[in-house]
Each structure stands twice: as C-alpha cells, then as structure tokens.
C-alpha cells in the first residue's frame, strides 16, 4: 500500500503532513511512501532528506495516485478531483464546519479520517494532532506578540529608571492557552487567564498566572474537555470583565473555540479602541472566524489607536 504526501496549497501554510522521521516509521510498518517534490521545503525538509529516509519523490500528479493521502489541510475543489474513488484521506477536515466538503468527498467515495475529530481520551492521546498543533500555536502566539510589542516582557530596573513588566491576558485555558501562559510567564510578564471552566483554575495557577473569575455560577464543561456555549447572562458578565481588562493589559491572546460552531466574538472593537497604543492582540481562532472583531486571518491589522491584531 502506498502513502502519498502532496504539497500543501493553502496560502501561508508552512507545515508538511510527514517528515523524514515519520517516513522511516511508515516504511518499517510495510508501507511505501511517495512525497511530492517540494512538499517539505517550507518546513525545512528538502527532497534529499525524504529520499535518504526511503521515500520516493514524485510529481504533483503522481502523488495523488496513492492509496492513502496524508495532508495537513482539507483538500480544495481541485484536489478533491485528483482523489481516486476508494482513496483514504487523513487530514484536518472540520466536518461540522464544512458540510459541503463532506458531500463532495462522499460523492467521490473517499474514506476520510478527520484528525481534528480524534476524541480527547487516553487511548487516542498519541493521535491527538490537534492538541500538538495547539501547543505550538500557544507558544508561537507569545513569540509573535513579543515581536510586535517591541518592549520588554520582564520588568527592568536601570540607572535611568524602571520599566514595568508587560501584562498579558490569555482567554481560554486549553492546550494553546496553557502554552501561551507558560511562554509569557517564562519571559517575565504578569499573566492573567480566563476560562469558562472553573476546573482549570488549578492548572492556570500552577503555570504562574492569575485566574480571573466571575461571580457567576454556571456549568461550562461539555464532558469532552471542550467548553460549551454559555448563557446570555454569563456572556454579558464575561464581556464586562474583558472590557475592564482590555484597558489595563498590554497583550491579549485569545484561543476560544466551540466545536462545530464559529469562534465566539469576545474582543469587540470598543475594547480594542480602549487599549493602550502599542498593545497587541493575538487571535488564535482567526481561521474559525476569530475572537476579535478586528481580526483578518493571516494579516496584522493596526488600528487607529495603535493596537496590532495578529490574525
């Protein structure tokens, strides 16, 4: 059975669905692996590295003749037509958000394994690609924020005076949020975090952050490790909290997602307009609609008052 790894076509995508190391592992299991030429270039894996691992470098047309296709992103319309009936596609798919995509794949008789739908249970932990990506995204969010912020995260005391530490608020204490908290704390920032699930308070505090709480009782867990849609009264209370925090903090990182639904709008234009000039908002939910009303996916937007929003 041959596994094919095509080049990702999505703009700004730098990931590859396989590495030379994973190619070696697949070969040991008895598969043959075909990698499209240049598929790993943006991930710093050249064709020669894949060849040395035992893969065959093929053209863009040939790779789609494989029995199994590994991709990072869901296929576009052109790629769907390249899939042979009966092919198995393993990729991030987001079935609930993409019903039309599922219909097109079903019409082509494609077997689909949606990596974003892997359950968050111990048995499936090694397959939880979504959490792995979220961990990287949370860390990267702080790196990007630090670059755009242009000031120290940690406080400084010099002969010329004092520089206060940056204040960071992280919304959502899932895998991405906890990674962002850890990275910001390690850089010396004052970190605060909010999550609708009170059970994550201990995790947030163990990472060195303050857990922001509402004087409001409502069950937020959905039983699968994700948050659920909250009541209007709860949302009103949390929005008031975010509005107050926006005036005080320097950096906001949003990670809020609800499975099967667009990302909730948590940071309004009015909140951003109230932030200090030079502040930064990093929206990790930008590809799902964004948590900030100013967000443009894949772009850095600078508002009239000098706040940068990284989509």
C-alpha positions as CSV (number, residue, x, y, z in Angstrom):
1,X,0.0,0.0,0.0
2,X,1.4,3.4,-1.0
3,X,1.0,6.5,1.1
4,X,1.2,9.9,-0.7
5,X,2.2,13.2,0.8
6,X,1.2,16.1,-1.5
7,X,2.4,19.7,-1.2
8,X,0.1,21.9,0.8
9,X,-1.6,24.6,-1.4
10,X,-3.2,26.8,1.3
11,X,-1.7,30.3,1.4
12,X,0.8,30.9,4.3
13,X,0.9,27.2,5.2
14,X,4.4,26.0,6.1
15,X,3.6,22.6,7.6
16,X,4.1,19.2,5.9
17,X,2.0,16.1,6.6
18,X,5.1,13.9,7.0
19,X,8.7,14.3,8.0
20,X,11.7,12.1,7.1
21,X,11.4,10.5,10.6
22,X,7.8,9.6,10.1
23,X,8.6,8.3,6.6
24,X,11.0,5.9,8.2
25,X,8.4,4.7,10.7
26,X,5.9,4.1,7.9
27,X,8.4,2.1,5.9
28,X,9.0,-0.1,8.9
29,X,5.3,-0.8,9.0
30,X,5.4,-2.1,5.4
31,X,4.1,0.9,3.5
32,X,5.8,2.6,0.6
33,X,5.8,6.4,0.7
34,X,5.6,8.9,-2.2
35,X,6.3,12.6,-1.5
36,X,5.6,15.3,-3.9
37,X,8.7,17.3,-4.8
38,X,9.0,20.4,-2.6
39,X,6.3,19.2,-0.1
40,X,8.6,19.7,2.8
41,X,10.5,22.8,1.6
42,X,8.7,25.4,3.8
43,X,9.0,23.0,6.8
44,X,12.8,22.9,6.3
45,X,12.8,19.3,4.8
46,X,14.3,19.1,1.4
47,X,13.6,16.3,-1.1
48,X,17.0,14.7,-0.4
49,X,16.1,14.3,3.3
50,X,13.0,12.3,2.3
51,X,15.0,10.2,-0.2
52,X,17.5,9.3,2.5
53,X,14.6,8.3,4.7
54,X,13.4,5.9,2.0
55,X,10.6,7.9,0.3
56,X,10.1,8.2,-3.4
57,X,10.0,11.8,-4.8
58,X,7.2,12.1,-7.4
59,X,5.3,14.7,-9.4
60,X,2.2,16.5,-8.3
61,X,0.0,14.3,-10.4
62,X,1.6,11.0,-9.4
63,X,1.4,11.6,-5.7
64,X,-2.5,11.6,-5.9
65,X,-2.4,8.0,-7.3
66,X,-1.5,6.7,-3.8
67,X,-3.9,4.5,-1.8
68,X,-3.6,6.8,1.3
69,X,-3.2,10.6,1.1
70,X,-1.7,12.5,4.1
71,X,-2.5,16.2,4.3
72,X,-2.4,19.0,6.8
73,X,-5.3,21.0,5.4
74,X,-8.6,19.8,3.9
75,X,-8.4,19.4,0.1
76,X,-9.7,22.2,-2.1
77,X,-12.0,21.5,-5.1
78,X,-9.2,20.8,-7.5
79,X,-7.5,18.4,-5.1
80,X,-10.8,16.5,-4.5
81,X,-11.0,15.8,-8.2
82,X,-7.5,14.4,-8.0
83,X,-8.5,11.8,-5.4
84,X,-9.3,8.4,-6.8
85,X,-12.6,6.7,-5.6
86,X,-11.8,4.5,-2.7
87,X,-8.7,6.5,-1.6
88,X,-8.3,7.1,2.1
89,X,-7.7,10.7,3.1
90,X,-6.1,11.5,6.5
91,X,-6.2,15.3,7.3
92,X,-7.7,18.1,9.3
93,X,-11.2,18.3,7.9
94,X,-13.5,20.0,10.4
95,X,-16.6,18.1,9.3
96,X,-19.2,20.1,11.3
97,X,-18.0,23.4,9.8
98,X,-17.6,22.0,6.3
99,X,-20.8,20.1,5.3
100,X,-20.3,20.9,1.6
101,X,-16.8,19.5,1.7
102,X,-18.1,16.3,3.2
103,X,-20.7,16.0,0.5
104,X,-18.1,16.4,-2.2
105,X,-15.8,13.8,-0.6
106,X,-18.7,11.4,-0.2
107,X,-19.7,11.8,-3.9
108,X,-16.1,10.7,-4.8
109,X,-16.4,7.7,-2.5
110,X,-13.4,8.9,-0.4
111,X,-12.7,7.3,3.0
112,X,-11.9,10.2,5.4
113,X,-10.1,10.2,8.7
114,X,-10.6,13.7,10.3
115,X,-7.7,14.3,12.6
116,X,-9.5,17.2,14.3
117,X,-12.2,14.8,15.4
118,X,-9.9,12.4,17.4
119,X,-11.5,12.1,20.9
120,X,-9.6,13.5,23.8
121,X,-9.2,10.2,25.7
122,X,-6.1,8.5,26.9
123,X,-6.2,5.7,24.3
124,X,-6.2,8.3,21.5
125,X,-3.6,10.6,23.0
126,X,-0.8,9.6,20.5
127,X,-3.2,10.6,17.7
128,X,-4.2,13.9,19.1
129,X,-2.7,16.1,16.4
130,X,-5.0,19.0,17.3
131,X,-3.5,19.3,20.8
132,X,0.0,19.1,19.4
133,X,-0.7,21.9,17.0
134,X,-2.4,23.9,19.7
135,X,0.6,23.6,22.0
136,X,2.8,25.1,19.2
137,X,0.3,27.8,18.4
138,X,0.2,28.9,22.0
139,X,3.9,29.2,22.3
140,X,4.1,30.9,18.9
141,X,1.4,33.4,19.9
142,X,3.7,34.8,22.6
143,X,6.7,34.9,20.3
144,X,4.7,36.9,17.7
145,X,3.2,39.1,20.4
146,X,6.7,39.9,21.7
147,X,7.9,40.8,18.3
148,X,5.1,43.2,17.6
149,X,5.0,44.6,21.1
150,X,8.6,45.9,20.9
151,X,9.1,46.2,24.6
152,X,10.5,44.1,27.4
153,X,8.1,41.5,28.8
154,X,10.0,41.4,32.1
155,X,10.4,44.4,34.4
156,X,13.7,46.3,34.2
157,X,15.5,48.4,36.7
158,X,18.2,50.6,35.3
159,X,20.1,53.7,36.2
160,X,17.7,55.6,34.0
161,X,14.7,54.3,35.9
162,X,12.2,51.4,36.0
163,X,10.3,49.6,33.2
164,X,7.2,47.8,34.4
165,X,6.6,44.2,33.2
166,X,4.2,43.6,30.4
167,X,0.7,42.5,31.4
168,X,-0.7,39.6,29.4
169,X,-4.3,38.2,29.4
170,X,-5.0,34.8,27.9
171,X,-8.6,33.9,27.1
172,X,-9.1,30.1,27.1
173,X,-7.0,27.8,29.2
174,X,-7.0,24.8,26.9
175,X,-3.8,23.4,25.4
176,X,-3.0,26.5,23.4
177,X,-3.9,28.8,26.3
178,X,-1.7,27.0,28.8
179,X,1.2,27.0,26.4
180,X,0.8,30.8,25.9
181,X,0.6,31.3,29.7
182,X,3.8,29.3,30.2
183,X,5.7,31.1,27.5
184,X,4.6,34.6,28.7
185,X,5.4,33.7,32.3
186,X,8.9,32.5,31.4
187,X,9.6,35.8,29.7
188,X,8.7,37.7,33.0
189,X,5.3,39.0,32.1
190,X,2.4,39.4,34.6
191,X,-0.1,36.8,33.3
192,X,-3.8,36.6,33.8
193,X,-6.1,34.0,32.3
194,X,-9.8,33.4,31.9
195,X,-11.7,30.2,31.1
196,X,-15.4,29.4,31.4
197,X,-14.5,26.1,33.0
198,X,-13.6,26.7,36.7
199,X,-11.9,23.3,36.9
200,X,-8.9,24.6,35.0
201,X,-8.2,27.2,37.8
202,X,-5.6,25.0,39.4
203,X,-3.8,24.4,36.1
204,X,-3.6,28.1,35.4
205,X,-2.3,28.9,38.8
206,X,0.3,26.1,38.6
207,X,1.7,27.9,35.5
208,X,2.2,31.1,37.5
209,X,-0.8,33.0,36.2
210,X,-3.7,34.7,38.0
211,X,-7.1,33.1,37.2
212,X,-9.8,35.6,36.5
213,X,-13.1,34.6,37.9
214,X,-16.7,35.8,37.6
215,X,-19.2,36.0,40.4
216,X,-21.5,33.8,38.4
217,X,-22.3,30.1,38.7
218,X,-22.8,28.1,35.5
219,X,-21.5,24.7,34.4
220,X,-19.2,25.3,31.4
221,X,-17.8,21.8,30.7
222,X,-19.2,19.7,27.9
223,X,-17.8,16.4,29.1
224,X,-15.2,16.1,26.3
225,X,-12.6,18.6,27.5
226,X,-14.0,21.4,25.5
227,X,-16.1,24.4,26.5
228,X,-19.8,24.8,25.6
229,X,-21.9,27.7,24.6
230,X,-22.8,29.8,27.7
231,X,-26.0,31.6,28.6
232,X,-26.5,35.3,27.6
233,X,-26.2,36.4,31.3
234,X,-22.8,34.7,31.6
235,X,-21.6,36.1,28.3
236,X,-22.6,39.6,29.4
237,X,-20.6,39.2,32.6
238,X,-17.5,37.9,30.9
239,X,-17.6,40.7,28.3
240,X,-17.7,43.2,31.1
241,X,-14.6,41.5,32.6
242,X,-12.8,41.6,29.2
243,X,-13.7,45.3,28.7
244,X,-12.1,46.2,32.1
245,X,-9.0,44.1,31.5
246,X,-8.5,45.5,28.0
247,X,-7.8,48.9,29.4
248,X,-5.1,47.5,31.7
249,X,-3.2,44.8,29.8
250,X,-0.7,45.1,27.1
251,X,-1.2,41.9,25.3
252,X,-4.3,39.7,24.8
253,X,-4.1,36.2,23.4
254,X,-7.5,34.6,22.5
255,X,-7.9,30.8,22.0
256,X,-11.6,30.3,22.4
257,X,-13.2,27.7,20.1
258,X,-16.5,25.8,20.4
259,X,-16.6,22.5,18.4
260,X,-18.9,22.7,15.4
261,X,-19.5,26.4,15.7
262,X,-17.8,29.7,14.6
263,X,-15.4,31.1,17.1
264,X,-17.2,33.4,19.6
265,X,-16.6,37.1,19.4
266,X,-15.0,38.0,22.7
267,X,-13.0,41.2,22.0
268,X,-15.1,43.9,20.5
269,X,-13.9,46.9,18.5
270,X,-14.8,49.1,21.5
271,X,-12.5,47.0,23.7
272,X,-9.6,47.3,21.3
273,X,-10.2,51.0,20.9
274,X,-9.8,51.3,24.7
275,X,-6.4,49.6,24.8
276,X,-3.2,51.4,25.1
277,X,-1.2,52.4,22.0
278,X,1.4,49.7,21.2
279,X,-0.8,46.9,22.7
280,X,-1.1,43.6,20.8
281,X,-4.0,41.1,20.3
282,X,-3.1,37.6,19.0
283,X,-6.2,35.8,17.7
284,X,-5.6,32.1,17.6
285,X,-9.2,31.5,16.4
286,X,-8.8,33.6,13.3
287,X,-9.2,30.7,10.9
288,X,-12.6,29.9,12.5
289,X,-14.0,33.4,12.4
290,X,-11.8,35.0,15.1
291,X,-12.4,36.0,18.7
292,X,-11.7,39.7,17.9
293,X,-13.9,41.8,15.7
294,X,-10.9,43.5,14.1
295,X,-9.2,40.2,13.1
296,X,-8.3,39.5,9.5
297,X,-7.0,35.9,9.0
298,X,-3.3,35.8,8.1
299,X,-2.8,39.5,8.5
300,X,-1.5,42.0,11.1
301,X,-4.0,44.8,11.4
302,X,-3.1,48.1,13.1
303,X,-6.0,50.1,14.5
304,X,-6.3,53.9,14.6
305,X,-5.2,54.0,18.2
306,X,-2.0,51.9,17.5
307,X,-3.1,48.4,18.6
308,X,-1.9,45.5,16.5
309,X,-4.2,42.5,15.9
310,X,-2.4,39.4,14.6
311,X,-4.8,37.1,12.8
